[in-house]
Amino acid sequence: MTAAIPPAATLPGERFDPATADARWQRAWEQAQCFRADDASAKPRAFVLEMFPYPSGRIHIGHVRNYTMGDVLARAKRMQGCEVLHPMGWDAFGMPAENAAMEKGVHPGGWTRQNIATMKAQLQRLGFALDWSRELATCEPDYYGHEQALFLDLYAAGLVYRKESAVNWDPVDMTVLANEQVIDGRGWRSGALVEKRKLNQWFLKITQFADDLLTGLGSLDKWPEKVRLMQENWIGKSQGLQFRFDLSDGGTVEVYSTRPDTIFGATFVAVAADHPIAQGVAAGNPAAQDFIALCKQGGTTAAELETADKLGFDTGITARHPFTGAPLPVYIANFVLMDYGTGAIMAVPGHDQRDFDFATKYGLPIVRVVAASADDAAKPFAGEAEAGDGVIVNSGFLDGMSVTDAKRAVIARAEAEGWGQGQTVWRLRDWGVSRQRYWGTPIPFIHCEICGVVPVPKKHLPVTLPEDVSFDVPGNPLDRHPTWKHVDCPQCGKPARRETDTLDTFVDSSWYFLRFASQPADRPFDPAEIARWLPVEQYIGGIEHAILHLLYARFWTRALAHIGLIDVKEPFASLFTQGMVTHETYSRLDPASGQPVWFAPGEVERSGEGALLRADGQPVEIGRVIKMSKSKKNVVDPDEIVATYGADAIRWFMLSDSPPERDLPWSEAGIEGCARFVQRLWRLFGQFDGAASGEDKALARKTHQTIAAVADDIAALSFNKAVARIYELTNATEKAAPSASRSAAIRTLLLLVAPMMPHLAEEAWAAMGEPGLIAEAAWPAVDPALLVDDEVTVAIQVNGKLRDTLTVAKGLDKAALEALALASGKVQAQLAGAAPKKVIVVPDRLVNVVA
């Protein structure tokens, strides 16, 4: 669509005024629908996507950095001839909305939608080239209804199931958490200590794809190595031995070990509180019952089990060591879980820290069976387990073997003698997706006393949330709703009840990129459109999503491919994880409480090396430069920055100085410098003279080299390098004499900064009388002949010290270089009439005159 071009400021007489220009050009882009992706286009396609935000209320500086990076790439690709899909939406379900409902007496939907409106307006003020026609919010039925349909498809394919399971229960948010959502034993949102409970839960069979998810990491060569390693460790493939111990009570216990080479170091066996052995002991033992109850108060994650105090209960049963026949005591232990392995372990305290802590506490033997060398077989432990590699010691027939050879030998003996089997196991567990909360996607199933668990017929989707809910008490309002959960069974017609659990919000974000690419009303997506747009060419977001979101999205895409809905397995071809925006903190100790009181940057005035609180003029302590945090108040409001300096200045700041994968320290001096550069460019653009004549070969070469280098830098997301090259070309252009080459350089600079400073670029483009919008202009063409230097700068040294430089034709022979060097007035002054003893010439690089 072609829009009327609004009038621009006159070059060069006025200052660039972002207060008027920003809004003017944002309206022009909207009217022209510049950034709407055309599914019918024959151009090469580029899907550029930043992780969509949670609508918490306002965007923060971290959002600005994230979306500026994607925006520059999207705009550049559009200028380079691609059909670009660069959409935006909202990850809109989740607990914060319910917390707001409880704290403020508002409805989660109203709170969420108001936040979306506010944040959308903020994003638009920054001039992002987004296709708002594809905007989606996961809390709307036209999104989550399709998600329910996909969930039913996965259920029909056997990839969704329901079972009773030990879960992580957040007692504050009153909901189940996935293992990945528990950080150091606490709920990732509430911070409450997580409890262990058993509930009937819905699961997705992510473990069915464990091998494929692991193997697929090898194809993701455009992902950060750190992210791939984090996923590899989380999936956790390991080779080991599953075997049984014979017990003194006539029974057996199955264990699994990834380190069968250490079997001679086993000094006890430990079982989970839910293990049948523990339950059997507790049946007639009140002390065991009390201990099991105590275990259930602990957490359920590996992270918490590593740090929790190790507790055990001696069952009185012993296990017979398969090689030595020694009796090993069997304990119920709080650091063993039924959901991991067999729910029982062979404990080797010398080489596992949890076992070491337990053995130390209960006075059990600690035996070294791996040492740096055979000479260290009797070396004592220095207060902790040693998990390193080495040779096997104190282990009978294994002595002297490597760890790898010993593993093979033990597995071979176990299989030959019939008491064990080599196995591959995975750390990854199936994804529990049930959440006991209102503000989420209703799980589309009905519970019938006659028919059991029945899927909601697709013709009845979406199953929408009721609006009339109460948050007066904690827990799930859907359980308490008087009518919503009561429904007839779709099979037998008898009264039944809806499933009141809702889906984990990570389900919502596991397929949103597919809905961005294709949005038919009657189905989740069109597979043909998915094939044309996917995989996402460039995905940008925080490293904190390395496991949770990214692993789930990879699984969901594979699952949909598995059931034939799409032909894509990896959703994101290239991944970039940006650094955070940081700021120093300001505080003062409260004399009453002894706790720090934090102050926002706007409340503080820097004074020399210190800082003063504006309110009272008294000093405040300047703290570390850390991630911007509401709790520490070291945040900067993007709206205030845009109002003061304009959108282009803050965009330029986000791209400058720091490599984008590193943290970016915020500073007032930095943003002020960016605003000055905006005005500097405006003045330079005002010097454009389309009628100028004359050639400046060096500037022309610099111009074309910059075009090529900036294109490469943007493609590599090396924005700080692109910024540095633009500064260099700006400096060279300002210093150059008027010529056609100089005007060409000015016009080129305008096109190069257009993806980064789009409002300034549009204003100057219009003022120069150029046709159309620069947002729809082509990237400047490169003359390959000008990419190669035909002149070089040669250093002229006297006795190894630089005394002069000469610009000469590239490839000039040694004799000519020597003659030019000796003719230099600076060299003659150093020689003082004496003849040089020697002249060393390195063509195209240096001449060293030895006096």
N, C-alpha and C positions, 0 to 999 in steps of 0.2 A: 504494500500500500504506500502511495506517495502522499506525504503530508506537506502542507504549506510550511515553508521555512520561516520561523519567527525572526524578527529583526534582531540583530546583534549589536553589541557595542562597537564603536568606531575604533579601528586600529590606526595609530598607536596612541591616540590622544588621551584616553581614559585608563584608569586602573581597571584591572579585571575585577568585576564585582560578583562574587559567588552568590551573594544573597539573592540576586535577581536571576543570574544566569543558570544556576543549578535547577531551579524549579522550571524555568522556561524550557530547557532542553529535555528534562524528564517528561514534560507534557508532550513535547514533539516526538520523542521516542514512542510514547504510549499511543499517540494518534496514528503514527506510521506503523505501529505493530512491528517494529524493527526486530524484536527478539523472539517472535513466535516461530517455533520450528515447523517446517512444512514437510509433512509425511510424504508428499508427492514429489519432493525435490529429487533431481537426479545428481545433485552434488555429493561429494564424499561426506559421510556423516561423522559427527563428533559429538559424543554424549559426555558432557562435562558436569560433574555433580559434586557438591559439598554435602557432608552429612547434615540432614535437615535438623532444625533446632527444636528443642522442647519449648513451648510457649509459656515461659515462666513469668513474663511480664514486660521485660525490656531486653533488648539486645545489649551485649557487653562488648568491650574492646576485642576480646578473643573472637567473637563472631565476625567483627569487622575485618580482622586479619584473614580469617578463614575464607570469607566470601569474597574479599578483594582478590585473593590469589586465583580463585576459580573464575572470577569475573574477567580478569586480565587475560587468562588463557582462552576463555570463551570468546571474548571480543576479538582477540588476535586471530583465532581460528576462523571466525566469520570473515574477517578482512582477507584471510588467506584462501578463501574460496570454499569453505566447508559449510554444510548445513548443520547448524549447531543446536543441540538440545541442552538447555541450561535452565532447569526448572527449580521451583522452590515449593516446599510444603511444611507440614507441622507434625511432629511426633507428639500427638496431643493427648493421649491417654496417660494415666499414671497417678501415683499417690499424692504428689503435691497439690493437685486440684482437689482431692478429697480432704487433705489437710486444710486447705483454704476454706472449704465448705464448713469444716468443723470450727475453725478459728474465727471466721468472718461472717458465718451465717449466710453464705451465698451458695448458689448451685454450681457444681463443678463445670457444667457446660457453659454457663454464662461467664464464669471466671475465665475459662479457657478461651472462649471466642473473643472476649474483650482483649485479652492479652495478644491474641493473634492479630487483631486489628491494629493494636499499638505497635507491635513489632514489625508488621508489614509496612506500616507508614515509615518506620525508622529505616528499614532496608531500602525503601524507595527513595528516601532522601539522600542515600549514598550513591544513587545512580547505577545500581547493579543491573546488568543486562539479563534479566530473568524473564522466562516465558511464564507470565502469570496466568495464562489461559489454562495451564495444566496444574495449577495450585491444588493441593489436596491437604486434608487434615484427617488423621487416622481416627479421630473421634466421630466422624460423620458416617451415617449409615451407608452412604453410597461408596464408602471405602471399606468399612469393616464388614458389610454384608458380603462383599466379594471374598474377603478373608475367611469368613465362615464357610463359604462354598469351597474354597481351597482346602480348608481344614477337613471338611467332609470327604473331599476327594482323597486326601492322604489317609483318612480313616478307612475308606473303602479299599485302599491299597495295602492295608495292614501296617501303616507307618504311624498310626495313632492308637494308643491303648490306655486303659485305666487300671490302676492297681493300688493296693495299700502300700504305703511306703513311708519310711522315716524321712521327715522333711525338716528343713530349716524354718523355724517359726519366729517371725518378728513380733514380739509381744506389744510393741508400740503401734506399728502399722497394722497389726492384726492380720498378717498375710504370710503366705509361704514365699520363701526366697530360693532362687537357684543357687547352687554352690558358688557360682561366679559372682553372685550378688552379696556374698558375705565377705567382708574385709576385716581381717584380724578378729574374727569371731563376732562381728557386729553387722547389723543391717546396713546396707550401703547407703540408704537414704536416712533412716531414723537414727542410726548410731547405737541402737539398743543391742544388748547382748542377746544373741540368737539362742533359742531353745530347740530341743529335739522333740518332735512329735510324730505320731503315725496317723496319716490321713489317706483317704482315697483320692488319688491325684490322676490327672491326665498327663500323658507323656508323649513326646515325639521320639521316634526311633533314630536318633542321630548316630547311635553306635553302629547301626547297619552300614553307615557310610564312613566309618572311622578310617579304614584303609584308604579309601578313595580321597578323603579329605587330606590325609597325610601325604599321599602320593602327589596330589594336585598342587601342593605347595612348591614342588619342583618346577612347575611351569610358570610360577608367578615371579619371573625375574625382574619385573618392574615394581615389586613390593619391597619395602625396607627389610633387610635381613633380620633386624630385631623383631619385627612383627611375625615373620615366618617362623623364627625360632620360638617365640612365645606360643604360637599355635601348635608347633610340633611338640613342645613340652606338655602343653595342655592335653593334647590327644594322647600322648604318652604310650607309645607302643614299646613293649618290652618282651624279651624272651626269658622264660624261666621254667620252673618245675612245679607241677601240682602233684602232691603226694599225700599219703596218709600216715599218721602215727597210730600205732596200737596203744590203747589206753588200759590202765590198771583195772578199770571196772568192766573190761570185756568189750568196750566199744572202740570206735576209731574216730579220728578227727582229721578232716581234710584241710591242708594249708597250701598256699601258693607262695613261692619265693622267686624273686628276680635274681637272687644271689645264691643259687644252690652250691656254689663253690665254698661258701662259708658254713656249710652244714655241720662241720665238726666244732664250730663255735657256738652252736645252739645250746643254751642253758635253761630255757624255760619256754613254755607255750602259752599264748594269750588268746582269749576268745572275747568276742563282743558281748555286751550285756544282753543282746537279743538272740544270741546263739542258742541252739537247742541244749547244748551242754550247760550253759549258764542257767537256762530256764529249768532244766532238770534238777540242778543243785538247789535252786531257789525254792523249788516246790516244797521242800521240807526244811528250809533253813531261813528263819526270819532275818538273820544278819545278811545273808546273800540277797534277800529281797530288798533290804534297806540300801545295800550297795548299788544294786541295779537301778533303784529309784534315783539315787544320787547321780549315776552316770547319765540318766536322761535329762538332767538339768544342764548338761554341758552342750557344746556346739556340735555341729555335724560336719564341719569342713576340715580338709587337710591342714589348712593354715592354722586353725585354732588348735587342732590336736597336737601340732608341733610345739605350741607354746604353753598349753595347759599343764597344770601340775599332774604328774602321772600317778594314778591311783590303781590299786589292784586288790583282788579278793582271792585268797588261796582256796581252790575248790577241794583240795585233798586228793584229787586225782593226779596221776602221773602219766606221762607219755613216754613210750620206749623209743630211744634213739635208734634209727634204722641201721646204723653202722656199729655203734659201740654198745648198744643195749642199755645205756645208762638211763635211769629214770629222770625225766624232766618234769618239774612241777607245772601244773596247768592253772593259770590265773584267769579270772574275769578282769578285764582291764578297760579303763575308760578311754584309752586312745585307739581302740580297735572298733571298727564299724562293720555291721553286717553287709552294708551296701558296697563295701570294697573287698574284692577278692572273694574268699570263702567265709569271711567273718572270723577267721582264726589265723594266727601267724606263728611261724617259727622265729623265736626271738634270739638275735645274735648281738648281744650288748656291746661286744668289742668293736663292731663295725656299723652300728645304727644308733644315732643319738637318742631317739626315744627309748629304745631298749636299754641303752646305757643308763639313762636317767632312772628308769624303772628298777633296773638291777641294783643300782647304787642305793636307791631308797629302801629296797627290801632285802639287801644283803645277799644277792644272788651272784654266782660266779661270773666273771668277765674274762673271756679267753681270747687271746690273739690268734687269729688264723690267717691273716694277711699281713705281710711285713715287706719293708723295702728290700730286704735281702734275708737269706736264711740265717745270717748272723744275728738278726734282730728278733729271732723267735721268742726270746725271753724278755724283750724290752717292755717295761711297764707302760700303761696308758697315762697320759698327762691330764687327767681330769675330764677327758671327753673321748667319744668314739672316734675311730679313724676310718673314714669311708674310702680312702684312696686305693689306687691300684698297687700291684706288687707281685710277690710270689707267695704261694700257699705254704703255711707252716703249721705245726702241731695238728696235722690232719691226716695221719696215717698214710694210706696209699696215694693221697693227693700231694704230699710234700714235694716242694720244688717245682710244681707246675705253675704256669701262668693262670691268671683268673679265668681267661677264656677257655683254656684247655681243661681246667678243673670243672667248669660248668658242664662242658661236654661229657666229661668222665662221670660225673655224678648222675646226670640225666640218663646216660647209657646204662649204668648199674641199676638205677631205679626201674627203667623200662625192662631190662633183662630179668630182674628179680620180681617184677610185677607189683611193686608198691608205689610207683609214680609214673608220670607221663610228662614229657616236655610240652610246653604250651606257650602260645603267644597271647598276651593280655593287653588291655588298653586301660589307661587312666580315665579316659572319657566315659561319662555316664549318660544315659538317656536324659533328655531335656524335659524336666518337669515344668509344665506350662500353666498349671492351675494357680490362680490367685484369688484369695478370698476378699475381693473388693468390688465396689460398684463401677468405678470409672475405668472400664476396660471393655474389650470385645466379649460379649456373651458367648460362652461355649455352646454350640448349637446341638444340644442333646436333651432328651427328655427321659426321666426315670419313671418307669411303669412297674407296678407291683406284679403284673402278669407277664409283660413282654421283656422286662429288664431295661437295659439302656438302649434307647432308640434314637437314631439320628433325626433331626428336624428335616422334613422334606424340603428340598431346595426351593420349591415353589413358595414356601412360607418364609424364605429369607428376604430381607435381613430380620434376625431376631433383635429387635431394638431395645434399648434401655428405657425403663419407665422414667418419666420426668419427676413424678411426685415421690421423692425419697427423703428420708430424714437421716441426719448425721448426729443426732442427739447423743448417741452412745457409740463406743467403738465397735468395730466389727463390720460385716458386710450388710449394707441396707437391703440387698436383694433377698437375703434370707428372711428379713423381717417384713417385706412388702406384703400387704394384705391380699393382693390379687395377682401380681405379675407372674409369680412362679407356678400358679395353679393353671393347668392346661390339660386338655384331653390327649390321651395317647394317640398318635397318628396311625398306629397299627390296629389296636383293638377298640379305640374310642372311649375307654374307661378313664376316669379321673387319674391324672398323673401330675408330675411336677417338673418344672424346668431345672436344668443344671444352673445353679446360682454362682458357680465359680466363673471368673472371667479369665481371658488369656493374658499371659505375661506380655508386657508391652514390647518386649524384644521380638515377639512374633510380628507385631505391626511394622517394625522397621526391617524385617527380614525379606520383604518383597516390594517395598514402596517404590524402588527404582524401576520395577517392572510396570507398575501402574503409571509412573511418569511417562514411560515410553509408549503406552497404549491405554486408552481410556474408553472402551466401548461401554455402553450403559448396561448391556445384558450379560456381561461376563467380565472376569477380572482383567483380561487383556486379549489382544489378538496375537497369536503366535507368530504370524508373518511379520507384524510390526516389531515384535520383540527380536526376531532374527535380524532385522535391519538396524536396530539401534544398539543392541547389546552385544558384547559386554560394555559396560561403562568404560569409556576410553581413559578418563582420569577421575579418580575419586580422591577427595581431600577431606581429612578430618583428624581428630586427636588420637594420640597413641593409646589413650585410656580405653578405646574401643577395640583394641587389638584382638581380644578374645571374645568378649560378650557379643557385640554386634557383628563383627566381621566373620567370626566362625559360624554364627547362626545364619547369617545371610548366605554364606557359602553352602551350608547344609540345605537350607530351604530351596535354593536354586537347583541343587542336585536332586532333591526330592521331587520337585516339579518336573525335572527332566526325566527322572526315573519312571514317572507315571505318564509320560508322553505329552505333557502340556506345553513344554518348550524344548528347544534344542541346545540351550546354553547350560554349561555346568559351572563355570567360574563367572561370577557377576561383575568383577572389577578387574580390568586388565592391568591397570596401573594404580598404585596407591601412594599417596603422599601424606605424611603425618607432620603437620606444622607445629612449630614451637609455640609457647605461650607468650602472652604479653605481660610483662612484669612491671612492678613499681615499688619504690622504697616505701616503708611504713613509718607512721608517726604515732607516738604514744606518750603517755605520762602515767605514772603509777598513782592509783587512787589511794590516798593515805588511809582511808577507812578500811578498805577491803584488801589492800596490798596487791590488787589486780590491775593490769594495764587498761587504760582507757584509750581507745583508738580514735584518731582524727583523720578526716578525709583530706586529700591534697589541697582542695580549695579552702580549707580552714587554716592552712599553714603557709607561712611565708619563709622562704629560705633566706638566711642571713649569714653570709660567709660560709664557714664549714658547718654551721648549725642551722636551726630552724626555730621559728617563734610561732606561737598560736596567735592568730590575728585577733581573737576575742579579748585576750588579756596581755598580749605582748610578752608572755613568759615562755621560756624554752620548752621545747618538746624533744623527746629522744628520736633520732633518726635510726630506723631499724634496717634490716636486710632488704635487699631487692628480691621480692618473691612474687609468685603468681597473684594477680589481682583477686581480691577476696572481699566479699561483702562484710564478713566478720571482722576483717582487719581494716576495712574502710579505705584500702589503698586502690580504689577504683576510680576510673575516669569515665564520665558520661559521654558517649559518642554524640548525642544530640547537642551537648554544649560545645563540643569541639567543632561540629559542623556549623553551628550557628556563629561561632567566632571566626573560624578559618576557612570554612567551605569544605565540601565533600572531597574535592581533588587533593587538598592538602593532607587530609587524614589518610586517603588512599595511598598517596605517595609515601607518607611516613611508614605505612605498613609494608611497603616494598623495599624500603631503603635499608642500608647498613647491614643488618643481621641477615645471614643466610636463613631462608624461610623455615628450615627444619630446626633452627635454634630459637631459644627464647629471645624476645625483643624487649629491651628495657624502654619504658615510656619516659619521655622527658618533655618539659615545656619548651626547652631550647630546641629540641628536635622538631617538634611540630611547627614552631615559629620559623625555623629554617626552611621547612617544606613550603610554608606559605610564602616566604620570600622568593623561593624558586618558581612558584607559580607565577608571581608577578614578573620575575626576570624573563621567563619564557614569553609572557604576554608582550613585554617590550620588544623582545627579539622577533616575535611573529609580526609585530608592527613594522619591522624593517623589510618585510618581503617586497620585492620589486620584480614583478613579472616581466618588465621590459628591460631589465638589466642585461648587459652583454659582458663578454669577456670570460676567460676560463681560469680557474684556480685548480690545477691538476691535483695538488696535494689534498685540498679540501674535498674534491670530488671522490678521490680514493678513500678518504676517511669516511665520507658519507656512505658509500656503498659497503665498505667493510662493517660499518655500524649497523646498517640494515640487516646484513646477513647474521651478524653476531647477536643482535637483539632478538631476532627470530629464533635462533638456536637457544638462547638463554630462556626465553619465555616457554619454549617447548619443554625445556628441562626443568622448569619451575625455578630457575636460578634468577629470581627477580632482582636481587641486590646487584648481580653482575650486569643485568640489563640497565638498571638505574645508573650504575657507574659509567657505562658506555654512553648513555645519553648525556650525562654531565660532561664527558670528554668532548663529545661532538658539539655540545652547546658552547663550551669554552673555545673550541677551534673556530666555530662559526662567528662568534662575537668578535674574535680577533682578526678575522679575514677582511680584506678590502672588498668593497662592493663588486659583484660580478654575477653572471648567470649561475655560476657554481654555488655562490653563497646563497642566492635565492632558492636554488634547488635544495640546498642543505636545510634551509629554514622550513621549506614545505615538507621535506622528509622528516625533520624533527617533529613537526605537527602530527604526521601520520604515526610516527613511532610512539608518541606519548598518548595517542588517542585511546588505547585500551586502559591506560593507567590514569590519565586525567581527562576523562571523556567530556566533561562540561567545558573546560577551558578549550579543548580541541574543537568542539562544535562551535563555540563562540568565535574563535579565530578563523575557522573554516568559512563560516558565513561572512565574517567581516572582510575576508580576502576575496569574496565573490565566487567561491567554489560552488559547484552545483550539488544539490542534495545534501544528505547528512553524512558526516564523516564516519558515523557508525556503520554506514552501508558502503563506504569507500573501500577500495582495494589496498592491500598492503603494498608498499613501494617495491617496484621491481629492482632487481640487482643486476648490474653489468658485471659478468664474471671476469672480464678483463681488468676491472678496477679492484678486484679482490687481491691481486698479486702486486706487491710492492715492486716498483722499478727503480726506487731510490732507497738508499740506506744511510743511516747516521753512523759514522765511523769515529771511534774514540781516538784521540791523539794524546799519547802519553810521552813524558820525558822522564826517563829513569823510573818507569812504572807508575808515575803520578799523572792523573788526568790534567791536561793543560788546555785542551781545545777539542772541539768536535767539528766534523765536516759532513755535509750532506752531499753524497756523490751518487753517480749512476751505479745501480746494482751490478756486480760482476766486474767492476773496474780492476784492471790488472795491477800487479804489485808495483811495477815501476812507476805507473801513474800515481798510485796512492802515496808512494814514498815521496815523489816530487811535490805533491800537494801538501803533504805534512811538513816537509822541510821549508816550504814557502810560507807557512803560517807565521804571522808576526809574533804570536805568543811563544812558538817554538824557538824562533830566532832570538827572542829576548832571553830564553833560558840557556841557549847555547852561547850567547855573548860573543859571537864571532868565531868560536872554536868549531872545528869540524866534528861531526858525530863519530863516535867510535864504532857504532853498529846501529842498523835500523832493522827492526823486526816487523814484518807486515803479515797480518792475518786478514785476507780479503773479506770485505763486507763487515768487518768487526773492529779492528784496531790497528794502529801503527804505534810502536814503542821505539822512541829514539833514545839510544844509550849515549849519554854525553861523557 
